[in-house]
Amino acid sequence: MSEAVSVNFKLDSDTKKGMERVCSELGLSMTAAFTIFAKAVNRERRIPFDLALDPDPFYSEANIRYLEKKMDDYKAGKLHLVEHDLIMD
C-alpha cells in the first residue's frame, strides 16, 4: 500500500452534515466514504453513485426506460388508456 496523503477541500455545511448523517447510518466515516469513492473512480474510470440508503425506485434506470417507452407509445397512438375506480374526480 502506498503512503497515505491528506486531501483538503470545502463543502457547504448542510452538505457536510447530510453526508455525515448518511455515512453514520451506513457505518462509515466520511474519510472511509471518500476513500471508497476515490478507489471506485480509479478502478472503474467513471463517477460511481451506487451507495444509497433508500433509492427512489421512480428514478431507477429501468423505470425511466419504461416511462420513456410509454410516452413513445402514447405519442404514436399505441397506448390505450382505461378509466378505473381508483381515479377520483
ZALOKE-883867 format. One record per atom (N, C-alpha, C): chain; atom name; y negated, z, x. Coordinates in pm, 1 decimal, m for minus. Atoms other than C-alpha are relative to their C-alpha. Layout:
A, CA, Y, Z, X $
...
//
This chain:
A, N, 118.0, 0.0, 84.8 $
A, CA, 0.0, 0.0, 0.0 $
A, C, m123.4, 0.0, 88.7 $
A, N, 121.6, 8.7, m80.5 $
A, CA, m343.2, m88.0, 132.5 $
A, C, m90.5, 120.1, m26.4 $
A, N, 94.5, m111.2, 8.3 $
A, CA, m629.4, 155.2, 180.0 $
A, C, m77.2, m2.3, m132.2 $
A, N, 77.2, m10.8, 124.3 $
A, CA, m798.0, 280.4, m138.9 $
A, C, m148.7, m5.7, 32.4 $
A, N, 144.6, 10.1, m15.3 $
A, CA, m1165.9, 195.0, m174.2 $
A, C, m66.0, 42.3, m130.4 $
A, N, 75.9, m36.9, 118.9 $
A, CA, m1431.5, 316.1, m414.0 $
A, C, m72.9, m121.5, m54.0 $
A, N, 73.4, 106.1, 67.5 $
A, CA, m1584.8, 79.4, m666.9 $
A, C, m94.5, 68.6, m97.7 $
A, N, 98.9, m61.0, 88.4 $
A, CA, m1904.7, 175.7, m844.8 $
A, C, m65.2, m106.7, m86.1 $
A, N, 73.4, 87.5, 90.5 $
A, CA, m2058.2, 10.7, m1149.7 $
A, C, m52.8, 82.9, m114.7 $
A, N, 64.4, m72.7, 109.9 $
A, CA, m2266.0, 109.9, m1450.0 $
A, C, 52.0, m48.8, m134.5 $
A, N, m32.7, 26.7, 140.3 $
A, CA, m2167.1, 130.2, m1816.8 $
A, C, m101.3, 75.0, m83.6 $
A, N, 84.9, m81.4, 86.3 $
A, CA, m2381.6, 237.9, m2106.3 $
A, C, 82.3, 120.3, m45.0 $
A, N, m69.1, m126.2, 25.2 $
A, CA, m2296.2, 594.1, m2208.6 $
A, C, 94.1, m6.9, m119.7 $
A, N, m89.3, 11.3, 116.2 $
A, CA, m2148.7, 501.1, m2550.3 $
A, C, 130.3, m70.6, 36.3 $
A, N, m119.4, 72.3, m44.0 $
A, CA, m1909.6, 252.7, m2390.0 $
A, C, 88.4, 90.5, 84.4 $
A, N, m76.1, m90.7, m86.8 $
A, CA, m1806.5, 508.9, m2127.8 $
A, C, 69.8, 107.4, m82.8 $
A, N, m59.9, m104.5, 83.6 $
A, CA, m1749.9, 782.9, m2386.7 $
A, C, 115.8, m55.0, m82.8 $
A, N, m106.5, 61.8, 78.4 $
A, CA, m1548.2, 547.3, m2605.4 $
A, C, 122.0, m29.4, 84.5 $
A, N, m112.8, 31.2, m87.7 $
A, CA, m1336.7, 434.8, m2313.8 $
A, C, 71.9, 127.0, 43.2 $
A, N, m63.3, m127.4, m37.0 $
A, CA, m1277.1, 793.1, m2203.1 $
A, C, 89.2, 51.2, m113.1 $
A, N, m77.5, m44.5, 116.0 $
A, CA, m1159.4, 876.3, m2555.6 $
A, C, 131.3, m78.3, m12.4 $
A, N, m118.7, 85.3, 12.5 $
A, CA, m920.1, 580.4, m2572.0 $
A, C, 96.2, 25.9, 115.4 $
A, N, m85.4, m26.7, m116.2 $
A, CA, m790.3, 640.4, m2218.6 $
A, C, 73.7, 132.1, m16.7 $
A, N, m61.6, m130.8, 20.8 $
A, CA, m725.7, 1004.3, m2302.9 $
A, C, 113.8, m9.7, m101.2 $
A, N, m103.9, 16.3, 101.8 $
A, CA, m530.9, 905.6, m2615.6 $
A, C, 120.1, m77.1, 54.4 $
A, N, m108.3, 74.7, m63.1 $
A, CA, m326.2, 664.6, m2403.3 $
A, C, 63.9, 77.2, 115.1 $
A, N, m52.8, m80.6, m109.8 $
A, CA, m264.2, 938.2, m2145.3 $
A, C, m40.6, m52.0, 136.6 $
A, N, 47.7, 58.5, m124.7 $
A, CA, m467.4, 761.2, m1877.1 $
A, C, m136.9, 55.0, 36.8 $
A, N, 136.6, m24.2, m45.0 $
A, CA, m769.4, 840.2, m1665.5 $
A, C, m70.4, m135.8, m0.2 $
A, N, 73.0, 127.1, m8.8 $
A, CA, m1045.1, 581.3, m1650.2 $
A, C, 35.7, m72.5, 128.8 $
A, N, m38.8, 61.6, m127.5 $
A, CA, m950.4, 521.4, m1286.4 $
A, C, 132.6, m73.1, m15.2 $
A, N, m130.4, 63.8, 20.9 $
A, CA, m590.3, 450.2, m1387.4 $
A, C, m14.6, m125.7, m86.1 $
A, N, 19.2, 114.8, 88.9 $
A, CA, m707.0, 217.3, m1666.4 $
A, C, m62.5, m117.4, 75.7 $
A, N, 63.1, 107.6, m76.7 $
A, CA, m934.5, 21.1, m1433.6 $
A, C, 95.4, m55.2, 105.7 $
A, N, m98.6, 46.7, m97.5 $
A, CA, m656.6, 4.4, m1172.5 $
A, C, 101.3, m91.5, m66.5 $
A, N, m92.5, 85.5, 75.7 $
A, CA, m414.1, m133.8, m1434.1 $
A, C, m65.2, m134.6, m27.8 $
A, N, 75.0, 122.2, 30.3 $
A, CA, m679.2, m385.3, m1536.9 $
A, C, m10.6, m89.2, 123.6 $
A, N, 20.3, 77.9, m123.0 $
A, CA, m752.9, m495.3, m1176.3 $
A, C, 131.3, m61.3, 48.9 $
A, N, m129.6, 52.6, m44.7 $
A, CA, m382.9, m532.2, m1090.0 $
A, C, 47.6, m112.3, m91.3 $
A, N, m40.3, 104.5, 94.1 $
A, CA, m317.3, m734.9, m1405.3 $
A, C, m80.9, m127.4, 23.7 $
A, N, 83.9, 117.2, m29.1 $
A, CA, m612.1, m964.7, m1328.6 $
A, C, 51.7, m71.0, 124.3 $
A, N, m52.3, 56.9, m124.7 $
A, CA, m477.7, m1015.6, m975.0 $
A, C, 132.7, m71.1, m22.1 $
A, N, m135.1, 52.6, 20.9 $
A, CA, m120.2, m1073.0, m1089.3 $
A, C, m0.2, m122.0, m92.3 $
A, N, m6.3, 103.3, 103.0 $
A, CA, m188.2, m1290.3, m1397.3 $
A, C, m106.3, m108.8, 13.9 $
A, N, 109.4, 95.5, m21.5 $
A, CA, m502.1, m1468.2, m1276.3 $
A, C, m74.4, m30.1, m130.3 $
A, N, 73.4, 11.9, 126.0 $
A, CA, m667.2, m1405.5, m1616.5 $
A, C, m51.8, 138.3, m36.7 $
A, N, 48.8, m128.0, 50.3 $
A, CA, m854.0, m1133.9, m1804.5 $
A, C, 93.4, 43.0, m113.3 $
A, N, m94.7, m44.1, 102.1 $
A, CA, m586.6, m943.2, m1997.3 $
A, C, m59.6, 110.7, m87.8 $
A, N, 42.6, m105.9, 90.6 $
A, CA, m664.1, m731.6, m2303.6 $
A, C, 117.0, 38.1, m88.4 $
A, N, m123.2, m25.7, 71.0 $
A, CA, m317.5, m619.0, m2401.3 $
A, C, 19.7, 145.1, m44.4 $
A, N, m16.0, m139.8, 39.0 $
A, CA, m357.6, m239.1, m2434.0 $
A, C, m85.0, 28.5, m122.5 $
A, N, 75.6, m33.2, 120.2 $
A, CA, m458.0, m113.7, m2777.4 $
A, C, 67.7, 115.7, m71.6 $
A, N, m55.6, m107.5, 82.3 $
A, CA, m413.6, 190.7, m2997.9 $
A, C, 39.0, m53.1, m136.5 $
A, N, m23.0, 53.7, 133.3 $
A, CA, m445.7, 23.1, m3337.9 $
A, C, m56.2, m141.1, m8.7 $
A, N, 54.0, 134.8, 9.7 $
A, CA, m483.8, m350.6, m3300.6 $
A, C, m6.7, m42.5, m146.4 $
A, N, 16.9, 46.4, 137.3 $
A, CA, m613.3, m505.4, m3621.0 $
A, C, 81.0, m128.0, m16.8 $
A, N, m85.6, 118.4, 13.7 $
A, CA, m340.1, m748.0, m3732.7 $
A, C, m73.1, m120.1, m59.5 $
A, N, 75.3, 111.3, 56.6 $
A, CA, m600.1, m955.7, m3917.7 $
A, C, m45.8, m96.0, 109.4 $
A, N, 52.0, 82.4, m108.6 $
A, CA, m732.6, m1080.0, m3581.4 $
A, C, 108.3, m45.0, 98.2 $
A, N, m107.1, 43.4, m89.7 $
A, CA, m391.0, m1149.0, m3428.1 $
A, C, 1.2, m152.7, 8.3 $
A, N, m5.9, 145.5, m18.0 $
A, CA, m333.1, m1498.0, m3291.1 $
A, C, 81.0, m65.6, m111.5 $
A, N, m85.0, 56.8, 104.8 $
A, CA, m56.2, m1558.0, m3545.9 $
A, C, m75.0, m8.1, m132.6 $
A, N, 72.0, 1.4, 126.3 $
A, CA, m278.2, m1464.5, m3839.0 $
A, C, m115.4, m99.9, 3.1 $
A, N, 108.8, 97.0, m12.0 $
A, CA, m570.9, m1671.7, m3712.4 $
A, C, 56.1, m141.3, m19.1 $
A, N, m63.7, 131.2, 17.5 $
A, CA, m336.5, m1973.0, m3685.6 $
A, C, 37.2, m22.7, m146.7 $
A, N, m37.2, 8.3, 141.6 $
A, CA, m206.8, m1900.8, m4039.0 $
A, C, m123.3, m31.0, m85.7 $
A, N, 121.6, 21.4, 78.0 $
A, CA, m561.5, m1880.1, m4179.5 $
A, C, m59.7, m139.0, 24.4 $
A, N, 50.2, 134.4, m30.2 $
A, CA, m668.1, m2198.2, m3999.4 $
A, C, 83.5, m106.5, m71.0 $
A, N, m87.7, 94.4, 71.7 $
A, CA, m364.5, m2379.8, m4146.1 $
A, C, m32.8, 0.8, m148.4 $
A, N, 34.1, m9.1, 141.9 $
A, CA, m450.5, m2253.3, m4494.7 $
A, C, m133.7, m68.6, m27.7 $
A, N, 129.9, 63.9, 17.9 $
A, CA, m810.6, m2368.2, m4451.7 $
A, C, 14.0, m152.1, 9.5 $
A, N, m24.8, 143.8, m11.1 $
A, CA, m690.9, m2711.6, m4336.1 $
A, C, 66.1, m52.5, m127.9 $
A, N, m66.4, 38.5, 124.5 $
A, CA, m459.4, m2728.2, m4639.8 $
A, C, m99.9, m2.5, m115.8 $
A, N, 101.2, m7.0, 106.1 $
A, CA, m747.8, m2625.5, m4867.2 $
A, C, m92.6, m121.9, 6.3 $
A, N, 91.0, 113.4, m17.2 $
A, CA, m978.8, m2891.3, m4723.1 $
A, C, 68.9, m133.1, m33.9 $
A, N, m75.1, 122.6, 27.6 $
A, CA, m703.4, m3153.4, m4760.8 $
A, C, 48.3, m6.1, m145.2 $
A, N, m42.2, m2.4, 139.8 $
A, CA, m644.7, m3053.6, m5124.0 $
A, C, 146.7, 32.0, m18.9 $
A, N, m143.2, m32.0, 6.2 $
A, CA, m291.2, m2932.9, m5047.4 $
A, C, 27.5, 144.2, m41.7 $
A, N, m18.5, m142.0, 30.8 $
A, CA, m348.5, m2566.7, m5127.9 $
A, C, m9.2, 19.8, m150.8 $
A, N, m3.7, m23.3, 144.3 $
A, CA, m253.5, m2464.5, m5481.2 $
A, C, m28.3, 147.4, m25.5 $
A, N, 40.0, m137.3, 28.8 $
A, CA, m436.1, m2151.2, m5595.5 $
A, C, 44.6, 37.2, m140.2 $
A, N, m47.6, m48.6, 128.5 $
A, CA, m293.6, m1943.0, m5877.8 $
A, C, m61.6, 136.3, m25.5 $
A, N, 53.0, m132.1, 36.2 $
A, CA, m462.4, m1653.9, m6058.1 $
A, C, 115.5, 93.2, m32.2 $
A, N, m100.3, m99.9, 35.1 $
A, CA, m266.7, m1333.9, m6097.1 $
A, C, m67.9, 128.5, m41.5 $
A, N, 52.7, m123.0, 57.5 $
A, CA, m310.9, m985.8, m6242.5 $
A, C, m73.7, 89.3, 100.0 $
A, N, 64.7, m86.6, m98.9 $
A, CA, m426.1, m829.1, m5914.0 $
A, C, m147.0, m32.9, 17.9 $
A, N, 141.6, 38.8, m13.7 $
A, CA, m756.7, m1017.2, m5922.4 $
A, C, m75.8, 43.3, m124.5 $
A, N, 79.6, m49.5, 110.3 $
A, CA, m1014.5, m841.8, m6134.9 $
A, C, m139.5, m62.4, 4.9 $
A, N, 135.3, 54.8, 6.4 $
A, CA, m1347.9, m981.7, m6252.2 $
A, C, m101.6, 105.8, 34.4 $
//
